[in-house]
Amino acid sequence: MRVVDDQGNPIPEQQSKRVLAGVLAIVFGELGIHKFVLGYTAEGLIQIALTIITCGIAGIIGIIEGIIYLTKTDEEFIYQYQTNKRSWF
């Protein structure tokens, strides 16, 4: 699996967290656990706060993100979420 950045430079090989993050997002999305797995602590805390404020309705964000994560290839996922730190959707 070869991933390159915007300038075409190779990025050191990483293990994809796509399946783990995707499943956690679908099952426990309202708790933001998938955000913590990807290293997005602030976004995970925001997800928890949104879930509390909206009485659980914001949990739909986790389901949507889980589906998005699982429909990407490992290369796309590593590039967008692990290398470039795209924290939402």
Backbone as ProteinMPNN parsed JSONL, in Angstrom:
{"seq_chain_A": "MRVVDDQGNPIPEQQSKRVLAGVLAIVFGELGIHKFVLGYTAEGLIQIALTIITCGIAGIIGIIEGIIYLTKTDEEFIYQYQTNKRSWF", "coords_chain_A": {"N_chain_A": [[0.851, -1.161, 0.0], [0.849, 2.051, -1.059], [1.031, 5.327, -0.178], [0.749, 8.733, -0.965], [1.546, 12.212, -0.345], [0.143, 15.561, -0.892], [2.105, 16.731, -2.502], [3.188, 14.625, -3.805], [5.051, 13.162, -2.451], [6.179, 10.195, -0.893], [4.428, 8.735, 1.836], [5.274, 7.482, 4.998], [4.616, 4.029, 5.573], [1.569, 3.105, 7.092], [-0.548, 1.45, 9.426], [-3.845, 0.802, 8.634], [-6.645, 2.16, 10.262], [-9.208, 1.952, 9.549], [-11.382, -0.017, 9.504], [-11.72, -0.602, 12.254], [-12.255, 2.009, 13.303], [-14.536, 2.615, 11.779], [-16.455, 0.641, 12.531], [-16.621, 1.145, 15.303], [-17.6, 3.753, 15.163], [-20.155, 3.362, 14.106], [-21.364, 1.695, 16.042], [-20.794, 2.857, 18.59], [-20.999, 5.592, 18.139], [-22.21, 7.86, 19.266], [-20.746, 8.318, 21.526], [-18.305, 9.11, 20.635], [-16.056, 7.496, 20.433], [-14.682, 6.536, 18.217], [-13.384, 8.812, 17.337], [-11.452, 9.218, 19.321], [-9.883, 6.926, 18.911], [-8.721, 7.56, 16.482], [-7.122, 9.615, 17.245], [-8.181, 12.118, 17.683], [-8.792, 13.941, 20.065], [-10.043, 16.365, 20.999], [-12.202, 16.574, 19.218], [-13.55, 14.237, 19.846], [-14.397, 14.8, 22.442], [-16.076, 16.943, 21.852], [-18.032, 15.576, 20.387], [-19.146, 13.96, 22.411], [-20.19, 15.978, 24.071], [-22.064, 17.169, 22.301], [-23.819, 15.025, 21.99], [-24.857, 14.789, 24.573], [-26.062, 17.33, 24.891], [-27.993, 17.269, 22.859], [-29.575, 15.201, 23.625], [-28.887, 12.659, 22.627], [-29.428, 12.713, 19.892], [-27.403, 13.698, 18.256], [-25.862, 11.503, 17.851], [-26.222, 10.438, 15.379], [-24.283, 11.483, 13.774], [-22.017, 9.913, 14.23], [-22.856, 7.481, 13.092], [-23.094, 8.193, 10.39], [-20.427, 8.962, 9.862], [-19.157, 6.492, 10.317], [-20.161, 4.921, 8.214], [-19.096, 6.347, 6.064], [-16.326, 6.007, 6.571], [-16.077, 3.208, 6.219], [-16.651, 2.888, 3.539], [-14.515, 3.854, 2.152], [-11.3, 3.269, 0.608], [-8.399, 1.628, 2.046], [-6.122, 3.164, 1.477], [-7.195, 5.716, 0.838], [-8.422, 6.305, 3.275], [-6.251, 6.344, 5.124], [-4.798, 8.478, 4.031], [-6.64, 10.676, 4.203], [-7.686, 10.711, 6.914], [-5.776, 9.763, 8.775], [-3.252, 10.753, 8.031], [-3.585, 13.441, 7.0], [-5.257, 14.397, 8.899], [-8.108, 14.915, 8.83], [-10.822, 15.783, 10.517], [-13.659, 15.736, 10.678], [-16.287, 14.185, 8.978]], "CA_chain_A": [[0.0, 0.0, 0.0], [1.684, 3.241, -1.196], [0.259, 6.547, -0.021], [1.552, 9.933, -1.187], [0.907, 13.451, 0.082], [-0.271, 16.453, -1.973], [3.241, 17.02, -3.372], [3.638, 13.389, -4.411], [6.068, 12.517, -1.625], [5.625, 9.005, -0.222], [4.176, 8.827, 3.27], [5.654, 6.208, 5.608], [3.498, 3.092, 5.651], [0.831, 3.076, 8.34], [-1.608, 0.468, 9.515], [-5.135, 1.458, 8.524], [-7.588, 2.008, 11.365], [-10.496, 2.163, 8.894], [-12.437, -0.936, 9.947], [-11.932, -0.378, 13.682], [-12.925, 3.302, 13.482], [-15.856, 2.542, 11.169], [-17.355, -0.153, 13.374], [-16.838, 1.895, 16.543], [-18.439, 4.911, 14.863], [-21.538, 2.918, 13.928], [-21.886, 1.114, 17.276], [-20.657, 3.776, 19.728], [-20.777, 6.918, 17.57], [-22.656, 8.942, 20.147], [-19.714, 8.546, 22.54], [-17.114, 9.644, 19.985], [-14.911, 6.611, 20.638], [-13.926, 6.471, 16.959], [-12.521, 10.002, 17.284], [-10.31, 8.973, 20.195], [-9.044, 5.914, 18.258], [-7.964, 8.229, 15.421], [-6.268, 10.631, 17.844], [-8.872, 13.413, 17.698], [-9.331, 14.069, 21.415], [-10.965, 17.499, 21.09], [-13.408, 16.243, 18.461], [-14.249, 13.225, 20.636], [-15.083, 15.501, 23.539], [-17.172, 17.699, 21.236], [-19.075, 14.603, 20.065], [-19.814, 13.609, 23.667], [-20.974, 17.144, 24.488], [-23.215, 17.293, 21.396], [-24.759, 13.95, 22.308], [-25.535, 15.148, 25.825], [-26.902, 18.513, 24.646], [-29.123, 16.939, 21.977], [-30.213, 13.99, 24.163], [-28.557, 11.506, 21.809], [-29.702, 12.896, 18.468], [-26.136, 13.919, 17.555], [-25.255, 10.207, 17.591], [-26.333, 10.171, 13.939], [-23.0, 11.871, 13.182], [-21.165, 8.732, 14.286], [-23.324, 6.496, 12.109], [-22.718, 8.707, 9.069], [-18.973, 8.844, 9.723], [-18.822, 5.08, 10.213], [-20.453, 4.49, 6.847], [-18.093, 6.988, 5.197], [-15.047, 5.334, 6.801], [-16.083, 1.85, 5.677], [-16.758, 2.901, 2.078], [-13.244, 4.301, 1.583], [-10.219, 2.283, 0.573], [-7.406, 1.867, 3.097], [-5.256, 4.267, 1.069], [-7.938, 6.973, 1.004], [-8.64, 6.533, 4.702], [-4.982, 6.757, 5.732], [-4.468, 9.809, 3.525], [-7.547, 11.717, 4.695], [-7.968, 10.749, 8.349], [-4.617, 9.483, 9.611], [-2.127, 11.603, 7.646], [-3.976, 14.845, 6.899], [-6.04, 14.723, 10.097], [-9.446, 15.44, 8.541], [-11.486, 15.304, 11.73], [-15.11, 15.559, 10.547], [-16.798, 13.675, 7.701]], "C_chain_A": [[0.907, 1.236, 0.0], [0.796, 4.465, -1.154], [1.196, 7.724, -0.201], [0.795, 11.156, -0.698], [0.584, 14.318, -1.133], [0.854, 16.766, -2.963], [3.78, 15.768, -4.05], [4.719, 12.67, -3.634], [5.456, 11.304, -0.922], [5.504, 9.232, 1.281], [4.566, 7.48, 3.868], [4.427, 5.311, 5.803], [2.897, 3.066, 7.045], [-0.191, 1.95, 8.284], [-2.936, 1.211, 9.488], [-6.007, 1.148, 9.735], [-9.021, 2.114, 10.854], [-11.607, 1.282, 9.455], [-12.747, -0.715, 11.425], [-12.707, 0.918, 13.916], [-14.339, 3.268, 12.918], [-16.854, 1.794, 12.02], [-17.644, 0.576, 14.681], [-17.743, 3.097, 16.315], [-19.902, 4.506, 14.73], [-22.135, 2.438, 15.254], [-21.881, 2.111, 18.433], [-20.447, 5.216, 19.279], [-21.169, 8.057, 18.477], [-21.643, 9.255, 21.235], [-18.407, 9.06, 21.952], [-15.88, 8.773, 20.115], [-14.053, 6.519, 19.38], [-12.993, 7.665, 16.803], [-11.27, 9.792, 18.132], [-9.349, 7.952, 19.578], [-8.171, 6.557, 17.184], [-7.067, 9.349, 15.95], [-6.88, 12.019, 17.884], [-9.561, 13.605, 19.048], [-10.352, 15.188, 21.522], [-12.279, 17.186, 20.382], [-14.226, 15.172, 19.175], [-15.021, 13.842, 21.782], [-16.256, 16.335, 23.019], [-18.332, 16.764, 20.905], [-19.846, 14.195, 21.316], [-20.708, 14.752, 24.128], [-22.217, 17.323, 23.613], [-24.271, 16.239, 21.692], [-25.537, 14.269, 23.578], [-26.51, 16.301, 25.598], [-28.137, 18.164, 23.833], [-29.861, 15.68, 22.427], [-30.04, 12.79, 23.231], [-28.756, 11.671, 20.318], [-28.411, 13.074, 17.668], [-25.387, 12.617, 17.303], [-25.317, 9.808, 16.128], [-25.035, 10.536, 13.228], [-22.06, 10.67, 13.151], [-21.558, 7.683, 13.262], [-22.906, 6.924, 10.703], [-21.213, 8.563, 8.857], [-18.545, 7.393, 9.587], [-19.043, 4.542, 8.809], [-19.433, 5.076, 5.876], [-16.748, 6.283, 5.337], [-15.005, 3.984, 6.095], [-16.199, 1.799, 4.162], [-15.485, 3.388, 1.398], [-12.261, 3.135, 1.502], [-9.255, 2.59, 1.712], [-6.521, 3.06, 2.757], [-5.935, 5.612, 1.26], [-8.105, 7.313, 2.477], [-7.369, 7.018, 5.382], [-4.635, 8.175, 5.311], [-5.332, 10.883, 4.179], [-7.592, 11.825, 6.209], [-6.77, 10.494, 9.244], [-3.441, 10.402, 9.287], [-2.505, 13.077, 7.676], [-4.903, 15.301, 8.011], [-7.356, 15.447, 9.777], [-10.368, 14.906, 9.632], [-12.991, 15.105, 11.615], [-15.447, 15.18, 9.12], [-15.657, 13.55, 6.741]], "O_chain_A": [[1.654, 1.449, 0.955], [-0.09, 4.627, -1.993], [2.304, 7.731, 0.336], [-0.434, 11.154, -0.639], [0.731, 13.874, -2.271], [0.588, 17.037, -4.134], [4.75, 15.853, -4.803], [5.254, 11.667, -4.107], [4.338, 11.381, -0.413], [6.371, 9.842, 1.906], [4.226, 6.439, 3.307], [3.345, 5.783, 6.153], [3.611, 3.012, 8.046], [-0.636, 1.555, 7.207], [-3.126, 2.159, 10.251], [-6.089, 0.0, 10.174], [-9.945, 2.34, 11.636], [-12.662, 1.786, 9.841], [-13.915, -0.648, 11.807], [-13.701, 0.927, 14.643], [-15.252, 3.834, 13.518], [-17.979, 2.256, 12.214], [-18.792, 0.621, 15.121], [-18.563, 3.428, 17.172], [-20.79, 5.225, 15.19], [-23.289, 2.742, 15.557], [-22.858, 2.199, 19.176], [-19.781, 5.984, 19.973], [-20.532, 9.111, 18.464], [-21.673, 10.343, 21.811], [-17.493, 9.411, 22.697], [-14.764, 9.257, 19.927], [-12.828, 6.434, 19.471], [-11.926, 7.543, 16.201], [-10.165, 10.144, 17.719], [-8.133, 8.094, 19.708], [-7.022, 6.157, 16.991], [-6.33, 9.965, 15.18], [-6.169, 13.0, 18.097], [-10.777, 13.448, 19.155], [-11.428, 14.981, 22.084], [-13.352, 17.502, 20.896], [-15.456, 15.191, 19.119], [-16.158, 13.459, 22.061], [-17.299, 16.421, 23.666], [-19.491, 17.119, 21.119], [-21.073, 14.096, 21.28], [-21.85, 14.528, 24.53], [-23.302, 17.597, 24.126], [-25.469, 16.519, 21.65], [-26.745, 14.042, 23.643], [-27.65, 16.255, 26.06], [-29.215, 18.701, 24.085], [-30.688, 15.151, 21.684], [-30.964, 11.993, 23.071], [-28.288, 10.834, 19.546], [-28.337, 12.643, 16.517], [-24.372, 12.622, 16.608], [-24.562, 8.945, 15.681], [-24.719, 9.959, 12.187], [-21.382, 10.439, 12.15], [-20.697, 7.066, 12.636], [-22.421, 6.108, 9.919], [-20.771, 8.1, 7.805], [-17.642, 7.096, 8.804], [-18.217, 3.799, 8.28], [-18.959, 4.386, 4.974], [-16.097, 5.99, 4.335], [-14.013, 3.651, 5.445], [-15.881, 0.777, 3.554], [-15.392, 3.336, 0.172], [-12.378, 2.151, 2.232], [-9.287, 3.682, 2.28], [-6.201, 3.871, 3.625], [-5.329, 6.547, 1.783], [-7.949, 8.466, 2.88], [-7.399, 7.993, 6.132], [-4.223, 8.986, 6.14], [-4.812, 11.891, 4.656], [-7.54, 12.933, 6.742], [-6.75, 10.97, 10.379], [-2.704, 10.792, 10.193], [-1.82, 13.879, 8.31], [-5.291, 16.468, 8.057], [-7.672, 16.469, 10.386], [-10.662, 13.711, 9.669], [-13.555, 14.35, 12.408], [-14.95, 15.784, 8.17], [-15.854, 13.137, 5.598]]}, "name": "protein", "num_of_chains": 1, "seq": "MRVVDDQGNPIPEQQSKRVLAGVLAIVFGELGIHKFVLGYTAEGLIQIALTIITCGIAGIIGIIEGIIYLTKTDEEFIYQYQTNKRSWF"}
